[in-house]
């Protein structure tokens, strides 16, 4: 059996490990545009110089050789011929028996800024992006980051570590708007500002001025304000790049369409990770790679962990975690508890916890995630929601056994 895996990210490498554990002799081919295996979550550590290329890898140096895997790195897949069961790239093609698409996602470009592909307007998704940002940042004076989500603030944090003072623009009125509420994100905003970062929130970029070489020299905000820049980092989101699937017969919409076994509509073809659009967090991508690989090896397995609304943030030594909803909707209620170094918020809907934010102390997050995922009704419990524990949901039978009582 010959397994071809497109992509060497979290899902792809997880699939490789699983296939090799199940079948010691099956042929495994990995095809990737990247020529290195690395964690995207740590790219900002590479930019700041805190880690080198080896330090952001999540596999051993001899991983491919040790597991008898052929790695075709630096090759971008251009077409999949599902009739002939072949994967095509610029200088050749590779046949497969089972195929896993784990190509991840690509940054969303911002037309006013990136039209014409200016050399100094970059995304941050790949190691190659991080290398170029680090190189250009050394001599850059005015650095503007568009997007105040996790990727944008990762970039800002890295640049601060280089001694730079970046400017961040975002259309939202608060930073980390998808991940935290205004209070929790405001704690980080203050820390970033103290470190020299400037924010323009509630603003969008409406235009860009470029020099004779096509490089961006200033950005115009919706308010009319102009921001000088010699380096721009665009961090407004990512989405699957699916052009190579045109004509393949593989069904896709926002991402590749898969069933509960992570199989596509085409026999022998599977997909996992960001390319499916199922989730954008590392643990889910790893799990999807594992489940897809088991099914590729005819070990029928179902992917049922659809809970992806989990985010962790850690800047300036302050840890935060959010689960589910970060803002109440109409009819919801919120309970908050705040102290000098700790903030907690719980959002309830009809007696069921639908969201939790923890800052300063993120212990017991697994407990909160269990309550949210399983939609446990806590309305009958009379004490404070912040005092909840698993003990509240179990009773003891006459024979001494525990039983679920909620």
C-alpha positions as CSV (number, residue, x, y, z in Angstrom):
1,X,0.0,0.0,0.0
2,X,1.3,3.4,-1.0
3,X,0.2,6.4,1.1
4,X,0.8,10.0,-0.2
5,X,0.4,12.8,2.2
6,X,0.3,16.4,0.9
7,X,1.5,18.7,3.7
8,X,4.0,18.5,6.5
9,X,2.1,20.4,9.2
10,X,0.4,19.2,12.3
11,X,-2.2,17.0,10.5
12,X,0.2,15.6,7.9
13,X,2.9,14.6,10.4
14,X,0.3,13.2,12.8
15,X,-1.0,11.0,9.9
16,X,2.6,9.9,9.1
17,X,3.2,8.7,12.6
18,X,-0.1,6.9,12.8
19,X,0.3,5.1,9.5
20,X,3.8,4.0,10.4
21,X,2.6,2.7,13.8
22,X,-0.1,0.6,12.1
23,X,1.9,-0.6,9.2
24,X,5.7,-0.9,9.3
25,X,6.1,-1.8,5.7
26,X,3.6,0.5,3.8
27,X,5.2,3.1,1.6
28,X,4.7,6.7,2.7
29,X,5.4,9.7,0.6
30,X,5.2,13.3,2.0
31,X,4.9,16.2,-0.4
32,X,5.2,19.7,0.9
33,X,5.9,23.2,-0.4
34,X,7.9,23.9,2.7
35,X,11.4,22.5,3.0
36,X,11.3,22.4,6.8
37,X,8.8,21.0,9.4
38,X,7.9,23.6,12.0
39,X,5.2,24.8,14.3
40,X,3.3,27.8,13.0
41,X,2.5,28.7,16.6
42,X,6.2,29.4,17.2
43,X,7.0,31.5,14.1
44,X,7.0,34.6,16.2
45,X,9.8,33.1,18.4
46,X,11.8,32.7,15.2
47,X,11.3,36.3,14.2
48,X,12.4,37.6,17.6
49,X,15.4,35.3,17.6
50,X,14.3,33.5,20.7
51,X,14.5,30.2,18.7
52,X,16.2,29.1,15.5
53,X,14.8,26.9,12.8
54,X,15.6,23.7,14.7
55,X,14.0,25.2,17.8
56,X,10.6,25.5,16.1
57,X,10.5,22.0,14.7
58,X,8.3,19.4,16.3
59,X,10.0,16.3,14.9
60,X,13.4,14.8,15.4
61,X,16.1,15.5,12.9
62,X,16.1,11.9,11.6
63,X,12.3,11.6,11.7
64,X,11.9,10.8,7.9
65,X,14.9,8.5,7.7
66,X,14.1,6.7,10.9
67,X,10.5,6.0,9.8
68,X,11.5,5.1,6.2
69,X,9.5,8.0,4.7
70,X,10.3,9.7,1.4
71,X,9.9,13.4,1.7
72,X,9.5,15.5,-1.5
73,X,10.1,18.9,0.0
74,X,9.9,22.2,-1.9
75,X,7.3,20.9,-4.2
76,X,3.9,22.5,-4.6
77,X,1.0,20.3,-5.8
78,X,-0.7,21.7,-8.9
79,X,-3.2,19.0,-9.7
80,X,-4.7,15.8,-8.4
81,X,-5.8,13.3,-11.1
82,X,-8.2,11.0,-9.2
83,X,-8.9,8.8,-12.2
84,X,-5.2,7.8,-12.5
85,X,-4.6,8.3,-8.8
86,X,-1.7,10.7,-9.3
87,X,-0.6,13.8,-7.6
88,X,1.1,16.3,-9.9
89,X,3.7,19.0,-9.2
90,X,5.9,21.2,-11.4
91,X,8.5,18.6,-12.3
92,X,6.7,15.4,-12.0
93,X,3.9,13.3,-10.5
94,X,3.5,10.7,-7.8
95,X,1.0,7.8,-7.9
96,X,-1.0,6.8,-4.8
97,X,-3.2,4.1,-3.4
98,X,-4.4,6.3,-0.5
99,X,-4.1,10.1,-0.4
100,X,-4.4,12.6,2.4
101,X,-4.8,16.3,1.7
102,X,-3.3,18.2,4.6
103,X,-2.2,21.4,2.9
104,X,-3.5,23.8,5.6
105,X,-4.5,27.3,4.8
106,X,-3.0,30.4,3.2
107,X,-3.1,34.0,4.4
108,X,-5.9,36.3,3.1
109,X,-4.5,39.1,1.0
110,X,-5.6,42.7,1.4
111,X,-6.1,44.2,-2.1
112,X,-5.4,47.9,-1.3
113,X,-2.1,46.9,0.2
114,X,-0.9,43.8,-1.6
115,X,-2.0,44.5,-5.2
116,X,1.0,44.3,-7.4
117,X,2.7,42.0,-4.8
118,X,4.9,44.7,-3.1
119,X,8.0,43.1,-1.6
120,X,7.6,44.8,1.7
121,X,4.0,43.7,2.4
122,X,4.1,40.2,3.9
123,X,1.8,37.7,5.5
124,X,2.8,35.5,8.4
125,X,2.0,31.8,7.8
126,X,5.1,30.0,6.7
127,X,8.7,29.9,7.9
128,X,9.7,31.6,4.7
129,X,7.4,34.6,5.7
130,X,9.1,34.7,9.2
131,X,12.5,34.7,7.7
132,X,11.7,37.6,5.4
133,X,10.0,39.5,8.1
134,X,13.0,39.1,10.4
135,X,15.4,40.2,7.7
136,X,13.4,43.2,6.7
137,X,12.6,44.2,10.3
138,X,16.2,44.7,11.2
139,X,16.4,47.8,9.0
140,X,12.8,48.9,9.2
141,X,11.8,52.0,11.2
142,X,8.0,52.2,10.6
143,X,6.4,48.7,10.8
144,X,2.6,48.5,10.5
145,X,0.7,45.3,11.3
146,X,-2.9,45.0,9.9
147,X,-4.9,42.7,12.1
148,X,-5.0,42.6,15.9
149,X,-5.8,38.9,16.2
150,X,-3.4,36.2,17.5
151,X,-1.2,36.2,14.4
152,X,-1.0,40.0,14.3
153,X,-0.1,40.3,18.0
154,X,2.3,37.4,17.7
155,X,4.1,39.5,15.1
156,X,3.9,42.6,17.3
157,X,5.3,40.7,20.3
158,X,8.2,39.3,18.2
159,X,9.0,42.7,16.9
160,X,9.0,44.2,20.4
161,X,11.5,41.5,21.2
162,X,13.7,42.9,18.5
163,X,13.5,46.3,20.0
164,X,11.0,47.6,17.5
165,X,7.8,49.7,18.1
166,X,5.2,48.5,15.7
167,X,1.8,50.1,14.9
168,X,-1.2,47.8,14.8
169,X,-4.5,48.5,12.9
170,X,-7.7,46.6,13.3
171,X,-11.3,47.1,12.3
172,X,-12.5,45.9,15.7
173,X,-12.7,48.2,18.7
174,X,-10.6,45.8,20.8
175,X,-7.7,43.6,20.2
176,X,-8.1,39.8,20.2
177,X,-11.8,40.3,19.6
178,X,-12.4,36.7,18.6
179,X,-10.5,35.3,21.5
180,X,-11.3,37.4,24.5
181,X,-13.7,40.0,25.8
182,X,-12.7,43.7,26.0
183,X,-11.7,43.5,29.6
184,X,-9.3,40.6,29.2
185,X,-7.9,41.9,25.9
186,X,-7.5,45.3,27.5
187,X,-5.0,43.9,29.9
188,X,-2.8,42.9,27.0
189,X,-3.4,46.1,25.1
190,X,-2.0,48.1,28.1
191,X,1.1,45.9,28.2
192,X,1.7,46.2,24.5
193,X,1.4,50.0,24.7
194,X,3.8,50.1,27.6
195,X,6.3,48.2,25.5
196,X,6.0,50.8,22.7
197,X,3.2,49.4,20.5
198,X,0.6,51.9,19.0
199,X,-2.9,50.8,18.2
200,X,-5.5,52.2,15.7
201,X,-8.6,50.3,16.5
202,X,-12.0,50.6,14.9
203,X,-10.2,51.5,11.7
204,X,-9.7,49.8,8.3
205,X,-7.1,50.4,5.7
206,X,-8.7,52.1,2.7
207,X,-5.6,52.8,0.6
208,X,-1.8,52.4,0.1
209,X,0.8,54.7,-1.4
210,X,3.7,53.0,-3.2
211,X,7.1,54.1,-4.5
212,X,8.5,53.7,-8.0
213,X,9.6,50.1,-7.1
214,X,6.1,49.1,-6.0
215,X,6.9,49.1,-2.2
216,X,4.3,50.4,0.2
217,X,5.4,53.7,1.8
218,X,2.2,54.7,3.6
219,X,-1.2,53.4,4.5
220,X,-4.4,55.5,4.5
221,X,-7.0,54.6,7.2
222,X,-10.7,55.0,6.8
223,X,-10.5,58.1,9.1
224,X,-8.1,59.7,6.5
225,X,-5.0,59.4,8.7
226,X,-1.9,58.3,6.9
227,X,0.6,55.9,8.5
228,X,4.2,55.9,7.1
229,X,5.6,52.4,6.7
230,X,8.6,50.6,5.3
231,X,7.3,47.1,6.3
232,X,3.7,45.9,6.4
233,X,2.5,42.6,7.9
234,X,-1.0,41.6,6.8
235,X,-2.6,39.3,9.4
236,X,-6.3,39.5,8.7
237,X,-7.0,35.8,8.5
238,X,-6.4,32.6,6.6
239,X,-8.4,30.2,4.4
240,X,-7.7,27.0,2.5
241,X,-6.0,27.3,-0.9
242,X,-8.0,24.9,-3.1
243,X,-7.1,25.8,-6.7
244,X,-5.2,22.6,-7.1
245,X,-8.4,20.6,-6.7
246,X,-10.1,22.1,-9.7
247,X,-11.0,19.3,-12.1
248,X,-10.2,16.6,-9.5
249,X,-13.8,15.7,-8.7
250,X,-13.1,16.2,-5.0
251,X,-15.9,18.2,-3.5
252,X,-15.1,21.4,-1.6
253,X,-16.7,24.7,-0.5
254,X,-14.9,26.8,2.1
255,X,-12.8,23.7,2.7
256,X,-12.5,20.2,1.5
257,X,-15.8,18.3,2.3
258,X,-15.3,15.3,4.4
259,X,-17.5,12.8,6.3
260,X,-17.1,11.5,9.9
261,X,-14.2,9.3,8.7
262,X,-12.5,12.4,7.1
263,X,-13.0,10.8,3.7
264,X,-13.8,12.9,0.7
265,X,-16.4,12.0,-1.9
266,X,-13.6,10.3,-3.9
267,X,-12.6,6.8,-3.0
268,X,-9.2,6.6,-1.3
269,X,-8.9,10.4,-0.8
270,X,-9.0,11.9,2.7
271,X,-8.4,15.4,4.2
272,X,-7.4,16.7,7.6
273,X,-6.4,19.9,9.3
274,X,-7.1,23.5,8.2
275,X,-7.9,22.5,4.6
276,X,-11.1,21.0,5.8
277,X,-12.3,24.1,7.6
278,X,-13.4,22.1,10.6
279,X,-11.1,23.9,13.0
280,X,-8.1,26.1,13.3
281,X,-6.4,24.8,16.4
282,X,-3.4,22.5,16.7
283,X,-4.8,19.7,18.8
284,X,-7.8,19.2,16.5
285,X,-5.5,19.1,13.4
286,X,-3.3,16.5,15.1
287,X,-6.4,14.4,16.0
288,X,-7.8,14.7,12.5
289,X,-4.5,13.5,11.0
290,X,-4.6,10.5,13.3
291,X,-8.2,9.6,12.5
292,X,-7.7,10.1,8.7
293,X,-4.6,7.9,8.8
294,X,-6.4,5.1,10.7
295,X,-9.2,5.0,8.1
296,X,-6.6,5.1,5.3
297,X,-5.2,1.9,6.9
298,X,-8.7,0.4,7.1
299,X,-9.0,0.9,10.8
300,X,-12.5,2.4,10.8
301,X,-12.4,5.4,13.1
302,X,-14.8,8.4,13.6
303,X,-13.8,11.9,14.1
304,X,-16.2,13.3,16.6
305,X,-14.3,16.1,18.4
306,X,-15.9,19.1,16.7
307,X,-15.2,21.4,19.6
308,X,-12.8,24.0,18.2
309,X,-13.7,27.1,20.2
310,X,-10.7,27.0,22.4
311,X,-8.0,29.6,22.4
312,X,-4.9,30.2,24.6
313,X,-3.0,33.5,24.8
314,X,0.2,34.2,26.5
315,X,2.0,37.6,26.3
316,X,4.2,39.3,28.8
317,X,3.8,36.3,31.1
318,X,0.0,36.7,31.4
319,X,-1.9,33.5,30.4
320,X,-5.5,33.5,29.2
321,X,-7.8,30.8,27.9
322,X,-11.2,31.1,26.3
323,X,-13.7,28.3,25.7
324,X,-16.9,28.7,23.6
325,X,-18.5,32.1,23.4
326,X,-16.5,35.1,24.6
327,X,-19.4,37.6,24.5
328,X,-23.0,37.0,25.7
329,X,-25.9,37.1,23.2
330,X,-29.4,38.3,23.8
331,X,-30.9,36.4,26.6
332,X,-27.6,35.1,28.0
333,X,-26.3,35.9,31.4
334,X,-22.7,36.5,32.6
335,X,-21.0,36.0,35.9
336,X,-17.6,37.6,36.5
337,X,-15.0,37.5,39.2
338,X,-12.0,39.7,39.2
339,X,-9.0,40.2,41.4
340,X,-5.6,41.8,41.0
341,X,-4.0,39.0,39.0
342,X,-7.0,36.9,38.1
343,X,-10.1,37.3,35.9
344,X,-12.9,34.8,35.3
345,X,-16.0,35.1,33.3
346,X,-18.7,32.5,32.7
347,X,-21.5,32.9,30.1
348,X,-24.8,31.0,30.6
349,X,-27.7,30.3,28.3
350,X,-30.8,28.8,29.8
351,X,-28.8,27.3,32.7
352,X,-26.1,25.9,30.4
353,X,-22.5,27.2,30.3
354,X,-21.7,28.3,26.7
355,X,-18.5,30.3,27.3
356,X,-15.6,30.7,29.8
357,X,-12.7,33.2,29.9
358,X,-9.9,32.6,32.4
359,X,-7.0,35.0,32.7
360,X,-4.0,34.8,35.1
361,X,-4.9,31.3,36.2
362,X,-6.1,28.8,33.6
363,X,-6.2,25.8,35.8
364,X,-9.1,23.3,35.5
365,X,-9.9,24.4,31.9
366,X,-10.6,20.7,31.1
367,X,-13.5,20.8,33.6
368,X,-15.1,23.9,32.0
369,X,-14.6,22.4,28.5
370,X,-16.4,19.2,29.6
371,X,-19.4,21.2,30.8
372,X,-19.6,23.3,27.6
373,X,-19.1,20.4,25.2
374,X,-21.7,18.2,26.9
375,X,-24.2,21.1,27.5
376,X,-24.5,20.3,31.2
377,X,-27.4,22.2,32.9
378,X,-26.1,23.8,36.0
379,X,-29.2,25.8,36.9
380,X,-30.2,23.5,39.8
381,X,-26.9,23.9,41.6
382,X,-27.4,26.7,44.1
383,X,-23.8,27.8,45.0
384,X,-21.7,30.1,42.8
385,X,-20.8,28.9,39.4
386,X,-17.1,29.6,40.2
387,X,-17.3,26.9,42.9
388,X,-18.4,24.2,40.6
389,X,-16.5,20.9,40.5
390,X,-17.2,17.4,39.3
391,X,-18.4,16.6,42.8
392,X,-21.5,18.6,42.1
393,X,-22.6,16.2,39.4
394,X,-22.1,12.8,41.1
395,X,-23.9,11.0,43.9
396,X,-23.1,7.8,45.7
397,X,-25.2,4.7,45.4
398,X,-25.9,2.5,48.4
399,X,-23.2,0.1,47.3
400,X,-20.7,2.9,47.3
401,X,-20.5,3.4,43.5
402,X,-20.5,6.9,42.0
403,X,-23.4,7.8,39.7
404,X,-24.1,10.8,37.5
405,X,-27.0,12.7,39.1
406,X,-27.4,15.8,37.0
